[in-house]
Structures are given as C-alpha cells and as structure tokens.
Amino acid sequence: MKKENIEIIRRESPDGATEEAVIYGLEDGEEQYYRILGTGYGVNFAHCFSMGHKNKENFWERVVGYKIIPNTDQANLLKKMTGNDYITVEFYELS
C-alpha cells in the first residue's frame, strides 16, 4: 500500500458525529492478502463506495482496501448505455 493511494470517506452517524473510513489503494499482487468484499461500478470512487455500502452488510466497518480495475466489460457497457465514463473498483477486507 502506498500512502498516496488513500481515500477518506466521511459520513454522519445517527448521533450527529462524523465518522471516517480510511481505505488504502492496493498495489498489484497485494490483493492476495485480503478477501474481496465486492465490486462497484460508478462514475467516480465515491459512487462506487456508496454502491458497496448499500449492497454489503457492514461494508463501512469491513472495508480496508481498494483496487481500480481498468476497462472492464461492465464499465464499458454502462458507458455505452449512458454516455458517461464509469470506473470499476474492487473493495477488500482483511482475511
């Protein structure tokens, strides 16, 4: 993991406090030390993260890493359908 590949996502908890999730970008080969949580497709990283949070139980508490996957069929199909560029992000938790 490189320190410059960090994403910080913030949300407001029910009691009004702000929570942060720090997610580290994984280098090629590092994903073998983690378990995949899921794959998100979106127009940006935050969109992909929100899809993971919406569709995976305890996603916020479990996610520790991510990897952007270039040129996936799903992202290319979404681009053809909408005219917008999409990215694919794989999210990981500790094994």
mmCIF file as gemmi writes it, N, C-alpha and C atoms, coordinates in Angstrom:
data_model
loop_
_atom_site.group_PDB
_atom_site.id
_atom_site.type_symbol
_atom_site.label_atom_id
_atom_site.label_alt_id
_atom_site.label_comp_id
_atom_site.label_asym_id
_atom_site.label_entity_id
_atom_site.label_seq_id
_atom_site.pdbx_PDB_ins_code
_atom_site.Cartn_x
_atom_site.Cartn_y
_atom_site.Cartn_z
_atom_site.occupancy
_atom_site.B_iso_or_equiv
_atom_site.pdbx_formal_charge
_atom_site.auth_seq_id
_atom_site.auth_asym_id
_atom_site.pdbx_PDB_model_num
ATOM 1 N N . MET Axp A 1 ? 0.839 -1.18 0 1 0 ? 1 A 1
ATOM 2 C CA . MET Axp A 1 ? 0 0 0 1 0 ? 1 A 1
ATOM 3 C C . MET Axp A 1 ? 0.882 1.241 0 1 0 ? 1 A 1
ATOM 4 N N . LYS Axp A 2 ? 0.528 2.178 -0.82 1 0 ? 2 A 1
ATOM 5 C CA . LYS Axp A 2 ? 1.234 3.445 -0.841 1 0 ? 2 A 1
ATOM 6 C C . LYS Axp A 2 ? 0.397 4.486 -0.119 1 0 ? 2 A 1
ATOM 7 N N . LYS Axp A 3 ? 1.062 5.346 0.636 1 0 ? 3 A 1
ATOM 8 C CA . LYS Axp A 3 ? 0.333 6.362 1.38 1 0 ? 3 A 1
ATOM 9 C C . LYS Axp A 3 ? -0.406 7.338 0.478 1 0 ? 3 A 1
ATOM 10 N N . GLU Axp A 4 ? 0.081 7.549 -0.749 1 0 ? 4 A 1
ATOM 11 C CA . GLU Axp A 4 ? -0.612 8.489 -1.622 1 0 ? 4 A 1
ATOM 12 C C . GLU Axp A 4 ? -1.883 7.892 -2.223 1 0 ? 4 A 1
ATOM 13 N N . ASN Axp A 5 ? -2.096 6.599 -2.073 1 0 ? 5 A 1
ATOM 14 C CA . ASN Axp A 5 ? -3.308 5.939 -2.573 1 0 ? 5 A 1
ATOM 15 C C . ASN Axp A 5 ? -4.294 5.706 -1.441 1 0 ? 5 A 1
ATOM 16 N N . ILE Axp A 6 ? -4.667 6.774 -0.786 1 0 ? 6 A 1
ATOM 17 C CA . ILE Axp A 6 ? -5.609 6.685 0.335 1 0 ? 6 A 1
ATOM 18 C C . ILE Axp A 6 ? -6.874 7.455 -0.024 1 0 ? 6 A 1
ATOM 19 N N . GLU Axp A 7 ? -8.007 6.842 0.254 1 0 ? 7 A 1
ATOM 20 C CA . GLU Axp A 7 ? -9.298 7.519 0.112 1 0 ? 7 A 1
ATOM 21 C C . GLU Axp A 7 ? -9.899 7.644 1.508 1 0 ? 7 A 1
ATOM 22 N N . ILE Axp A 8 ? -10.388 8.824 1.815 1 0 ? 8 A 1
ATOM 23 C CA . ILE Axp A 8 ? -11.059 9.061 3.093 1 0 ? 8 A 1
ATOM 24 C C . ILE Axp A 8 ? -12.517 9.386 2.791 1 0 ? 8 A 1
ATOM 25 N N . ILE Axp A 9 ? -13.397 8.57 3.333 1 0 ? 9 A 1
ATOM 26 C CA . ILE Axp A 9 ? -14.838 8.753 3.14 1 0 ? 9 A 1
ATOM 27 C C . ILE Axp A 9 ? -15.428 9.124 4.495 1 0 ? 9 A 1
ATOM 28 N N . ARG Axp A 10 ? -16.279 10.122 4.494 1 0 ? 10 A 1
ATOM 29 C CA . ARG Axp A 10 ? -16.899 10.586 5.741 1 0 ? 10 A 1
ATOM 30 C C . ARG Axp A 10 ? -18.418 10.405 5.666 1 0 ? 10 A 1
ATOM 31 N N . ARG Axp A 11 ? -18.991 10.153 6.845 1 0 ? 11 A 1
ATOM 32 C CA . ARG Axp A 11 ? -20.452 10.105 6.95 1 0 ? 11 A 1
ATOM 33 C C . ARG Axp A 11 ? -20.848 10.616 8.325 1 0 ? 11 A 1
ATOM 34 N N . GLU Axp A 12 ? -22.088 11.011 8.418 1 0 ? 12 A 1
ATOM 35 C CA . GLU Axp A 12 ? -22.617 11.466 9.693 1 0 ? 12 A 1
ATOM 36 C C . GLU Axp A 12 ? -23.363 10.306 10.332 1 0 ? 12 A 1
ATOM 37 N N . SER Axp A 13 ? -23.026 10.005 11.582 1 0 ? 13 A 1
ATOM 38 C CA . SER Axp A 13 ? -23.694 8.921 12.301 1 0 ? 13 A 1
ATOM 39 C C . SER Axp A 13 ? -25.032 9.419 12.839 1 0 ? 13 A 1
ATOM 40 N N . PRO Axp A 14 ? -25.891 8.502 13.273 1 0 ? 14 A 1
ATOM 41 C CA . PRO Axp A 14 ? -27.216 8.913 13.783 1 0 ? 14 A 1
ATOM 42 C C . PRO Axp A 14 ? -27.159 9.912 14.936 1 0 ? 14 A 1
ATOM 43 N N . ASP Axp A 15 ? -26.076 9.89 15.72 1 0 ? 15 A 1
ATOM 44 C CA . ASP Axp A 15 ? -25.979 10.836 16.836 1 0 ? 15 A 1
ATOM 45 C C . ASP Axp A 15 ? -25.377 12.177 16.422 1 0 ? 15 A 1
ATOM 46 N N . GLY Axp A 16 ? -25.107 12.353 15.123 1 0 ? 16 A 1
ATOM 47 C CA . GLY Axp A 16 ? -24.589 13.614 14.617 1 0 ? 16 A 1
ATOM 48 C C . GLY Axp A 16 ? -23.081 13.695 14.514 1 0 ? 16 A 1
ATOM 49 N N . ALA Axp A 17 ? -22.388 12.707 15.024 1 0 ? 17 A 1
ATOM 50 C CA . ALA Axp A 17 ? -20.923 12.697 14.945 1 0 ? 17 A 1
ATOM 51 C C . ALA Axp A 17 ? -20.486 12.313 13.528 1 0 ? 17 A 1
ATOM 52 N N . THR Axp A 18 ? -19.326 12.806 13.131 1 0 ? 18 A 1
ATOM 53 C CA . THR Axp A 18 ? -18.783 12.466 11.82 1 0 ? 18 A 1
ATOM 54 C C . THR Axp A 18 ? -17.854 11.27 11.958 1 0 ? 18 A 1
ATOM 55 N N . GLU Axp A 19 ? -18.068 10.261 11.103 1 0 ? 19 A 1
ATOM 56 C CA . GLU Axp A 19 ? -17.222 9.076 11.079 1 0 ? 19 A 1
ATOM 57 C C . GLU Axp A 19 ? -16.397 9.093 9.798 1 0 ? 19 A 1
ATOM 58 N N . GLU Axp A 20 ? -15.177 8.563 9.882 1 0 ? 20 A 1
ATOM 59 C CA . GLU Axp A 20 ? -14.305 8.473 8.722 1 0 ? 20 A 1
ATOM 60 C C . GLU Axp A 20 ? -13.927 7.029 8.462 1 0 ? 20 A 1
ATOM 61 N N . ALA Axp A 21 ? -13.872 6.684 7.171 1 0 ? 21 A 1
ATOM 62 C CA . ALA Axp A 21 ? -13.317 5.4 6.757 1 0 ? 21 A 1
ATOM 63 C C . ALA Axp A 21 ? -12.083 5.723 5.921 1 0 ? 21 A 1
ATOM 64 N N . VAL Axp A 22 ? -10.947 5.155 6.289 1 0 ? 22 A 1
ATOM 65 C CA . VAL Axp A 22 ? -9.715 5.315 5.53 1 0 ? 22 A 1
ATOM 66 C C . VAL Axp A 22 ? -9.492 4.022 4.765 1 0 ? 22 A 1
ATOM 67 N N . ILE Axp A 23 ? -9.404 4.135 3.445 1 0 ? 23 A 1
ATOM 68 C CA . ILE Axp A 23 ? -9.291 2.964 2.583 1 0 ? 23 A 1
ATOM 69 C C . ILE Axp A 23 ? -8.016 3.114 1.761 1 0 ? 23 A 1
ATOM 70 N N . TYR Axp A 24 ? -7.215 2.067 1.74 1 0 ? 24 A 1
ATOM 71 C CA . TYR Axp A 24 ? -5.911 2.108 1.096 1 0 ? 24 A 1
ATOM 72 C C . TYR Axp A 24 ? -5.946 1.458 -0.285 1 0 ? 24 A 1
ATOM 73 N N . GLY Axp A 25 ? -5.327 2.126 -1.252 1 0 ? 25 A 1
ATOM 74 C CA . GLY Axp A 25 ? -5.185 1.559 -2.584 1 0 ? 25 A 1
ATOM 75 C C . GLY Axp A 25 ? -4.16 0.44 -2.548 1 0 ? 25 A 1
ATOM 76 N N . LEU Axp A 26 ? -4.511 -0.703 -3.092 1 0 ? 26 A 1
ATOM 77 C CA . LEU Axp A 26 ? -3.623 -1.86 -3.093 1 0 ? 26 A 1
ATOM 78 C C . LEU Axp A 26 ? -2.785 -1.87 -4.363 1 0 ? 26 A 1
ATOM 79 N N . GLU Axp A 27 ? -1.538 -2.251 -4.213 1 0 ? 27 A 1
ATOM 80 C CA . GLU Axp A 27 ? -0.642 -2.425 -5.351 1 0 ? 27 A 1
ATOM 81 C C . GLU Axp A 27 ? -0.909 -3.785 -5.989 1 0 ? 27 A 1
ATOM 82 N N . ASP Axp A 28 ? -0.466 -3.966 -7.236 1 0 ? 28 A 1
ATOM 83 C CA . ASP Axp A 28 ? -0.613 -5.263 -7.899 1 0 ? 28 A 1
ATOM 84 C C . ASP Axp A 28 ? -0.01 -6.368 -7.041 1 0 ? 28 A 1
ATOM 85 N N . GLY Axp A 29 ? -0.761 -7.427 -6.825 1 0 ? 29 A 1
ATOM 86 C CA . GLY Axp A 29 ? -0.308 -8.564 -6.038 1 0 ? 29 A 1
ATOM 87 C C . GLY Axp A 29 ? -0.686 -8.496 -4.566 1 0 ? 29 A 1
ATOM 88 N N . GLU Axp A 30 ? -0.939 -7.308 -4.036 1 0 ? 30 A 1
ATOM 89 C CA . GLU Axp A 30 ? -1.284 -7.18 -2.619 1 0 ? 30 A 1
ATOM 90 C C . GLU Axp A 30 ? -2.661 -7.744 -2.294 1 0 ? 30 A 1
ATOM 91 N N . GLU Axp A 31 ? -3.542 -7.798 -3.289 1 0 ? 31 A 1
ATOM 92 C CA . GLU Axp A 31 ? -4.901 -8.271 -3.024 1 0 ? 31 A 1
ATOM 93 C C . GLU Axp A 31 ? -4.929 -9.714 -2.535 1 0 ? 31 A 1
ATOM 94 N N . GLN Axp A 32 ? -3.851 -10.468 -2.765 1 0 ? 32 A 1
ATOM 95 C CA . GLN Axp A 32 ? -3.806 -11.857 -2.3 1 0 ? 32 A 1
ATOM 96 C C . GLN Axp A 32 ? -3.838 -11.959 -0.774 1 0 ? 32 A 1
ATOM 97 N N . TYR Axp A 33 ? -3.522 -10.886 -0.085 1 0 ? 33 A 1
ATOM 98 C CA . TYR Axp A 33 ? -3.515 -10.893 1.378 1 0 ? 33 A 1
ATOM 99 C C . TYR Axp A 33 ? -4.851 -10.444 1.971 1 0 ? 33 A 1
ATOM 100 N N . TYR Axp A 34 ? -5.819 -10.182 1.13 1 0 ? 34 A 1
ATOM 101 C CA . TYR Axp A 34 ? -7.123 -9.683 1.551 1 0 ? 34 A 1
ATOM 102 C C . TYR Axp A 34 ? -8.225 -10.53 0.936 1 0 ? 34 A 1
ATOM 103 N N . ARG Axp A 35 ? -9.425 -10.358 1.46 1 0 ? 35 A 1
ATOM 104 C CA . ARG Axp A 35 ? -10.597 -11.048 0.91 1 0 ? 35 A 1
ATOM 105 C C . ARG Axp A 35 ? -11.466 -9.989 0.219 1 0 ? 35 A 1
ATOM 106 N N . ILE Axp A 36 ? -11.937 -10.317 -0.979 1 0 ? 36 A 1
ATOM 107 C CA . ILE Axp A 36 ? -12.739 -9.343 -1.723 1 0 ? 36 A 1
ATOM 108 C C . ILE Axp A 36 ? -14.128 -9.22 -1.084 1 0 ? 36 A 1
ATOM 109 N N . LEU Axp A 37 ? -14.534 -7.969 -0.888 1 0 ? 37 A 1
ATOM 110 C CA . LEU Axp A 37 ? -15.871 -7.667 -0.357 1 0 ? 37 A 1
ATOM 111 C C . LEU Axp A 37 ? -16.885 -7.527 -1.488 1 0 ? 37 A 1
ATOM 112 N N . GLY Axp A 38 ? -16.453 -6.967 -2.58 1 0 ? 38 A 1
ATOM 113 C CA . GLY Axp A 38 ? -17.351 -6.758 -3.702 1 0 ? 38 A 1
ATOM 114 C C . GLY Axp A 38 ? -16.745 -5.818 -4.716 1 0 ? 38 A 1
ATOM 115 N N . THR Axp A 39 ? -17.466 -5.638 -5.804 1 0 ? 39 A 1
ATOM 116 C CA . THR Axp A 39 ? -17.029 -4.78 -6.896 1 0 ? 39 A 1
ATOM 117 C C . THR Axp A 39 ? -18.088 -3.734 -7.153 1 0 ? 39 A 1
ATOM 118 N N . GLY Axp A 40 ? -17.656 -2.482 -7.264 1 0 ? 40 A 1
ATOM 119 C CA . GLY Axp A 40 ? -18.575 -1.39 -7.535 1 0 ? 40 A 1
ATOM 120 C C . GLY Axp A 40 ? -18.299 -0.759 -8.88 1 0 ? 40 A 1
ATOM 121 N N . TYR Axp A 41 ? -19.357 -0.342 -9.544 1 0 ? 41 A 1
ATOM 122 C CA . TYR Axp A 41 ? -19.256 0.363 -10.819 1 0 ? 41 A 1
ATOM 123 C C . TYR Axp A 41 ? -19.896 1.725 -10.621 1 0 ? 41 A 1
ATOM 124 N N . GLY Axp A 42 ? -19.188 2.784 -10.992 1 0 ? 42 A 1
ATOM 125 C CA . GLY Axp A 42 ? -19.751 4.109 -10.799 1 0 ? 42 A 1
ATOM 126 C C . GLY Axp A 42 ? -19.021 5.161 -11.598 1 0 ? 42 A 1
ATOM 127 N N . VAL Axp A 43 ? -19.518 6.387 -11.503 1 0 ? 43 A 1
ATOM 128 C CA . VAL Axp A 43 ? -18.919 7.493 -12.243 1 0 ? 43 A 1
ATOM 129 C C . VAL Axp A 43 ? -17.684 8.047 -11.539 1 0 ? 43 A 1
ATOM 130 N N . ASN Axp A 44 ? -17.521 7.703 -10.254 1 0 ? 44 A 1
ATOM 131 C CA . ASN Axp A 44 ? -16.324 8.099 -9.509 1 0 ? 44 A 1
ATOM 132 C C . ASN Axp A 44 ? -16.171 7.166 -8.301 1 0 ? 44 A 1
ATOM 133 N N . PHE Axp A 45 ? -15.104 7.359 -7.552 1 0 ? 45 A 1
ATOM 134 C CA . PHE Axp A 45 ? -14.827 6.472 -6.425 1 0 ? 45 A 1
ATOM 135 C C . PHE Axp A 45 ? -15.947 6.52 -5.383 1 0 ? 45 A 1
ATOM 136 N N . ALA Axp A 46 ? -16.41 7.722 -5.061 1 0 ? 46 A 1
ATOM 137 C CA . ALA Axp A 46 ? -17.458 7.854 -4.034 1 0 ? 46 A 1
ATOM 138 C C . ALA Axp A 46 ? -18.738 7.128 -4.46 1 0 ? 46 A 1
ATOM 139 N N . HIS Axp A 47 ? -19.061 7.166 -5.741 1 0 ? 47 A 1
ATOM 140 C CA . HIS Axp A 47 ? -20.234 6.459 -6.254 1 0 ? 47 A 1
ATOM 141 C C . HIS Axp A 47 ? -20.057 4.957 -6.071 1 0 ? 47 A 1
ATOM 142 N N . CYS Axp A 48 ? -18.878 4.433 -6.412 1 0 ? 48 A 1
ATOM 143 C CA . CYS Axp A 48 ? -18.597 3.001 -6.236 1 0 ? 48 A 1
ATOM 144 C C . CYS Axp A 48 ? -18.679 2.617 -4.759 1 0 ? 48 A 1
ATOM 145 N N . PHE Axp A 49 ? -18.12 3.462 -3.885 1 0 ? 49 A 1
ATOM 146 C CA . PHE Axp A 49 ? -18.145 3.197 -2.449 1 0 ? 49 A 1
ATOM 147 C C . PHE Axp A 49 ? -19.588 3.149 -1.944 1 0 ? 49 A 1
ATOM 148 N N . SER Axp A 50 ? -20.402 4.096 -2.389 1 0 ? 50 A 1
ATOM 149 C CA . SER Axp A 50 ? -21.79 4.124 -1.912 1 0 ? 50 A 1
ATOM 150 C C . SER Axp A 50 ? -22.554 2.884 -2.365 1 0 ? 50 A 1
ATOM 151 N N . MET Axp A 51 ? -22.241 2.365 -3.55 1 0 ? 51 A 1
ATOM 152 C CA . MET Axp A 51 ? -22.889 1.133 -4.012 1 0 ? 51 A 1
ATOM 153 C C . MET Axp A 51 ? -22.477 -0.049 -3.135 1 0 ? 51 A 1
ATOM 154 N N . GLY Axp A 52 ? -21.204 -0.105 -2.761 1 0 ? 52 A 1
ATOM 155 C CA . GLY Axp A 52 ? -20.752 -1.163 -1.855 1 0 ? 52 A 1
ATOM 156 C C . GLY Axp A 52 ? -21.427 -1.058 -0.499 1 0 ? 52 A 1
ATOM 157 N N . HIS Axp A 53 ? -21.499 0.158 0.026 1 0 ? 53 A 1
ATOM 158 C CA . HIS Axp A 53 ? -22.128 0.385 1.328 1 0 ? 53 A 1
ATOM 159 C C . HIS Axp A 53 ? -23.602 -0.003 1.3 1 0 ? 53 A 1
ATOM 160 N N . LYS Axp A 54 ? -24.248 0.282 0.199 1 0 ? 54 A 1
ATOM 161 C CA . LYS Axp A 54 ? -25.681 -0.012 0.068 1 0 ? 54 A 1
ATOM 162 C C . LYS Axp A 54 ? -25.951 -1.514 -0.058 1 0 ? 54 A 1
ATOM 163 N N . ASN Axp A 55 ? -25.027 -2.241 -0.665 1 0 ? 55 A 1
ATOM 164 C CA . ASN Axp A 55 ? -25.294 -3.633 -1.028 1 0 ? 55 A 1
ATOM 165 C C . ASN Axp A 55 ? -24.551 -4.687 -0.224 1 0 ? 55 A 1
ATOM 166 N N . LYS Axp A 56 ? -23.717 -4.297 0.716 1 0 ? 56 A 1
ATOM 167 C CA . LYS Axp A 56 ? -22.955 -5.283 1.5 1 0 ? 56 A 1
ATOM 168 C C . LYS Axp A 56 ? -23.102 -4.967 2.98 1 0 ? 56 A 1
ATOM 169 N N . GLU Axp A 57 ? -23.538 -5.941 3.73 1 0 ? 57 A 1
ATOM 170 C CA . GLU Axp A 57 ? -23.743 -5.758 5.165 1 0 ? 57 A 1
ATOM 171 C C . GLU Axp A 57 ? -22.433 -5.377 5.861 1 0 ? 57 A 1
ATOM 172 N N . ASN Axp A 58 ? -22.494 -4.367 6.712 1 0 ? 58 A 1
ATOM 173 C CA . ASN Axp A 58 ? -21.353 -3.871 7.483 1 0 ? 58 A 1
ATOM 174 C C . ASN Axp A 58 ? -20.17 -3.469 6.608 1 0 ? 58 A 1
ATOM 175 N N . PHE Axp A 59 ? -20.448 -3.024 5.407 1 0 ? 59 A 1
ATOM 176 C CA . PHE Axp A 59 ? -19.396 -2.632 4.47 1 0 ? 59 A 1
ATOM 177 C C . PHE Axp A 59 ? -18.475 -1.584 5.077 1 0 ? 59 A 1
ATOM 178 N N . TRP Axp A 60 ? -19.066 -0.551 5.654 1 0 ? 60 A 1
ATOM 179 C CA . TRP Axp A 60 ? -18.302 0.572 6.218 1 0 ? 60 A 1
ATOM 180 C C . TRP Axp A 60 ? -17.278 0.07 7.234 1 0 ? 60 A 1
ATOM 181 N N . GLU Axp A 61 ? -17.674 -0.844 8.089 1 0 ? 61 A 1
ATOM 182 C CA . GLU Axp A 61 ? -16.799 -1.344 9.146 1 0 ? 61 A 1
ATOM 183 C C . GLU Axp A 61 ? -15.767 -2.339 8.617 1 0 ? 61 A 1
ATOM 184 N N . ARG Axp A 62 ? -16.031 -2.98 7.493 1 0 ? 62 A 1
ATOM 185 C CA . ARG Axp A 62 ? -15.19 -4.069 6.996 1 0 ? 62 A 1
ATOM 186 C C . ARG Axp A 62 ? -14.154 -3.642 5.962 1 0 ? 62 A 1
ATOM 187 N N . VAL Axp A 63 ? -14.466 -2.64 5.14 1 0 ? 63 A 1
ATOM 188 C CA . VAL Axp A 63 ? -13.593 -2.298 4.013 1 0 ? 63 A 1
ATOM 189 C C . VAL Axp A 63 ? -12.286 -1.66 4.494 1 0 ? 63 A 1
ATOM 190 N N . VAL Axp A 64 ? -11.157 -2.145 3.956 1 0 ? 64 A 1
ATOM 191 C CA . VAL Axp A 64 ? -9.84 -1.591 4.298 1 0 ? 64 A 1
ATOM 192 C C . VAL Axp A 64 ? -9.014 -1.253 3.058 1 0 ? 64 A 1
ATOM 193 N N . GLY Axp A 65 ? -9.368 -1.824 1.907 1 0 ? 65 A 1
ATOM 194 C CA . GLY Axp A 65 ? -8.567 -1.598 0.716 1 0 ? 65 A 1
ATOM 195 C C . GLY Axp A 65 ? -9.405 -1.571 -0.54 1 0 ? 65 A 1
ATOM 196 N N . TYR Axp A 66 ? -8.809 -1.053 -1.605 1 0 ? 66 A 1
ATOM 197 C CA . TYR Axp A 66 ? -9.482 -0.998 -2.894 1 0 ? 66 A 1
ATOM 198 C C . TYR Axp A 66 ? -8.467 -1.132 -4.018 1 0 ? 66 A 1
ATOM 199 N N . LYS Axp A 67 ? -8.974 -1.478 -5.174 1 0 ? 67 A 1
ATOM 200 C CA . LYS Axp A 67 ? -8.161 -1.531 -6.378 1 0 ? 67 A 1
ATOM 201 C C . LYS Axp A 67 ? -9.035 -1.112 -7.553 1 0 ? 67 A 1
ATOM 202 N N . ILE Axp A 68 ? -8.578 -0.137 -8.326 1 0 ? 68 A 1
ATOM 203 C CA . ILE Axp A 68 ? -9.304 0.297 -9.511 1 0 ? 68 A 1
ATOM 204 C C . ILE Axp A 68 ? -8.923 -0.632 -10.658 1 0 ? 68 A 1
ATOM 205 N N . ILE Axp A 69 ? -9.933 -1.21 -11.287 1 0 ? 69 A 1
ATOM 206 C CA . ILE Axp A 69 ? -9.735 -2.173 -12.363 1 0 ? 69 A 1
ATOM 207 C C . ILE Axp A 69 ? -10.048 -1.473 -13.69 1 0 ? 69 A 1
ATOM 208 N N . PRO Axp A 70 ? -9.071 -1.345 -14.574 1 0 ? 70 A 1
ATOM 209 C CA . PRO Axp A 70 ? -9.313 -0.617 -15.831 1 0 ? 70 A 1
ATOM 210 C C . PRO Axp A 70 ? -10.09 -1.439 -16.858 1 0 ? 70 A 1
ATOM 211 N N . ASN Axp A 71 ? -10.908 -0.726 -17.627 1 0 ? 71 A 1
ATOM 212 C CA . ASN Axp A 71 ? -11.544 -1.26 -18.839 1 0 ? 71 A 1
ATOM 213 C C . ASN Axp A 71 ? -12.309 -2.566 -18.653 1 0 ? 71 A 1
ATOM 214 N N . THR Axp A 72 ? -13.188 -2.631 -17.684 1 0 ? 72 A 1
ATOM 215 C CA . THR Axp A 72 ? -13.993 -3.842 -17.531 1 0 ? 72 A 1
ATOM 216 C C . THR Axp A 72 ? -15.174 -3.796 -18.487 1 0 ? 72 A 1
ATOM 217 N N . ASP Axp A 73 ? -15.673 -4.962 -18.834 1 0 ? 73 A 1
ATOM 218 C CA . ASP Axp A 73 ? -16.818 -5.049 -19.741 1 0 ? 73 A 1
ATOM 219 C C . ASP Axp A 73 ? -18.029 -4.319 -19.173 1 0 ? 73 A 1
ATOM 220 N N . GLN Axp A 74 ? -18.25 -4.454 -17.853 1 0 ? 74 A 1
ATOM 221 C CA . GLN Axp A 74 ? -19.413 -3.823 -17.229 1 0 ? 74 A 1
ATOM 222 C C . GLN Axp A 74 ? -19.324 -2.3 -17.32 1 0 ? 74 A 1
ATOM 223 N N . ALA Axp A 75 ? -18.153 -1.741 -17.022 1 0 ? 75 A 1
ATOM 224 C CA . ALA Axp A 75 ? -17.987 -0.284 -17.092 1 0 ? 75 A 1
ATOM 225 C C . ALA Axp A 75 ? -18.149 0.206 -18.523 1 0 ? 75 A 1
ATOM 226 N N . ASN Axp A 76 ? -17.615 -0.54 -19.467 1 0 ? 76 A 1
ATOM 227 C CA . ASN Axp A 76 ? -17.755 -0.153 -20.876 1 0 ? 76 A 1
ATOM 228 C C . ASN Axp A 76 ? -19.205 -0.218 -21.334 1 0 ? 76 A 1
ATOM 229 N N . LEU Axp A 77 ? -19.946 -1.218 -20.865 1 0 ? 77 A 1
ATOM 230 C CA . LEU Axp A 77 ? -21.362 -1.333 -21.207 1 0 ? 77 A 1
ATOM 231 C C . LEU Axp A 77 ? -22.157 -0.16 -20.63 1 0 ? 77 A 1
ATOM 232 N N . LEU Axp A 78 ? -21.874 0.192 -19.367 1 0 ? 78 A 1
ATOM 233 C CA . LEU Axp A 78 ? -22.562 1.338 -18.755 1 0 ? 78 A 1
ATOM 234 C C . LEU Axp A 78 ? -22.266 2.626 -19.514 1 0 ? 78 A 1
ATOM 235 N N . LYS Axp A 79 ? -21.036 2.775 -19.979 1 0 ? 79 A 1
ATOM 236 C CA . LYS Axp A 79 ? -20.684 3.965 -20.754 1 0 ? 79 A 1
ATOM 237 C C . LYS Axp A 79 ? -21.488 4.018 -22.054 1 0 ? 79 A 1
ATOM 238 N N . LYS Axp A 80 ? -21.605 2.875 -22.736 1 0 ? 80 A 1
ATOM 239 C CA . LYS Axp A 80 ? -22.383 2.833 -23.975 1 0 ? 80 A 1
ATOM 240 C C . LYS Axp A 80 ? -23.849 3.178 -23.725 1 0 ? 80 A 1
ATOM 241 N N . MET Axp A 81 ? -24.375 2.715 -22.596 1 0 ? 81 A 1
ATOM 242 C CA . MET Axp A 81 ? -25.79 2.926 -22.287 1 0 ? 81 A 1
ATOM 243 C C . MET Axp A 81 ? -26.091 4.36 -21.865 1 0 ? 81 A 1
ATOM 244 N N . THR Axp A 82 ? -25.155 4.989 -21.141 1 0 ? 82 A 1
ATOM 245 C CA . THR Axp A 82 ? -25.436 6.299 -20.548 1 0 ? 82 A 1
ATOM 246 C C . THR Axp A 82 ? -24.676 7.453 -21.185 1 0 ? 82 A 1
ATOM 247 N N . GLY Axp A 83 ? -23.564 7.136 -21.852 1 0 ? 83 A 1
ATOM 248 C CA . GLY Axp A 83 ? -22.71 8.197 -22.391 1 0 ? 83 A 1
ATOM 249 C C . GLY Axp A 83 ? -21.74 8.753 -21.381 1 0 ? 83 A 1
ATOM 250 N N . ASN Axp A 84 ? -21.787 8.264 -20.132 1 0 ? 84 A 1
ATOM 251 C CA . ASN Axp A 84 ? -20.874 8.712 -19.079 1 0 ? 84 A 1
ATOM 252 C C . ASN Axp A 84 ? -19.74 7.706 -18.895 1 0 ? 84 A 1
ATOM 253 N N . ASP Axp A 85 ? -18.575 8.192 -18.508 1 0 ? 85 A 1
ATOM 254 C CA . ASP Axp A 85 ? -17.474 7.292 -18.178 1 0 ? 85 A 1
ATOM 255 C C . ASP Axp A 85 ? -17.741 6.635 -16.826 1 0 ? 85 A 1
ATOM 256 N N . TYR Axp A 86 ? -17.425 5.35 -16.719 1 0 ? 86 A 1
ATOM 257 C CA . TYR Axp A 86 ? -17.585 4.597 -15.476 1 0 ? 86 A 1
ATOM 258 C C . TYR Axp A 86 ? -16.254 3.969 -15.104 1 0 ? 86 A 1
ATOM 259 N N . ILE Axp A 87 ? -16.065 3.75 -13.817 1 0 ? 87 A 1
ATOM 260 C CA . ILE Axp A 87 ? -14.891 3.026 -13.331 1 0 ? 87 A 1
ATOM 261 C C . ILE Axp A 87 ? -15.361 1.791 -12.579 1 0 ? 87 A 1
ATOM 262 N N . THR Axp A 88 ? -14.446 0.856 -12.413 1 0 ? 88 A 1
ATOM 263 C CA . THR Axp A 88 ? -14.695 -0.36 -11.657 1 0 ? 88 A 1
ATOM 264 C C . THR Axp A 88 ? -13.739 -0.371 -10.476 1 0 ? 88 A 1
ATOM 265 N N . VAL Axp A 89 ? -14.276 -0.558 -9.279 1 0 ? 89 A 1
ATOM 266 C CA . VAL Axp A 89 ? -13.458 -0.606 -8.073 1 0 ? 89 A 1
ATOM 267 C C . VAL Axp A 89 ? -13.757 -1.892 -7.321 1 0 ? 89 A 1
ATOM 268 N N . GLU Axp A 90 ? -12.719 -2.657 -7.03 1 0 ? 90 A 1
ATOM 269 C CA . GLU Axp A 90 ? -12.857 -3.838 -6.16 1 0 ? 90 A 1
ATOM 270 C C . GLU Axp A 90 ? -12.521 -3.402 -4.747 1 0 ? 90 A 1
ATOM 271 N N . PHE Axp A 91 ? -13.349 -3.813 -3.791 1 0 ? 91 A 1
ATOM 272 C CA . PHE Axp A 91 ? -13.14 -3.464 -2.385 1 0 ? 91 A 1
ATOM 273 C C . PHE Axp A 91 ? -12.737 -4.71 -1.605 1 0 ? 91 A 1
ATOM 274 N N . TYR Axp A 92 ? -11.848 -4.534 -0.635 1 0 ? 92 A 1
ATOM 275 C CA . TYR Axp A 92 ? -11.286 -5.654 0.112 1 0 ? 92 A 1
ATOM 276 C C . TYR Axp A 92 ? -11.402 -5.452 1.612 1 0 ? 92 A 1
ATOM 277 N N . GLU Axp A 93 ? -11.485 -6.596 2.31 1 0 ? 93 A 1
ATOM 278 C CA . GLU Axp A 93 ? -11.441 -6.612 3.776 1 0 ? 93 A 1
ATOM 279 C C . GLU Axp A 93 ? -10.271 -7.493 4.189 1 0 ? 93 A 1
ATOM 280 N N . LEU Axp A 94 ? -9.926 -7.443 5.472 1 0 ? 94 A 1
ATOM 281 C CA . LEU Axp A 94 ? -8.847 -8.285 5.979 1 0 ? 94 A 1
ATOM 282 C C . LEU Axp A 94 ? -9.254 -9.753 5.901 1 0 ? 94 A 1
ATOM 283 N N . SER Axp A 95 ? -8.306 -10.615 5.586 1 0 ? 95 A 1
ATOM 284 C CA . SER Axp A 95 ? -8.586 -12.054 5.508 1 0 ? 95 A 1
ATOM 285 C C . SER Axp A 95 ? -8.742 -12.643 6.881 1 0 ? 95 A 1
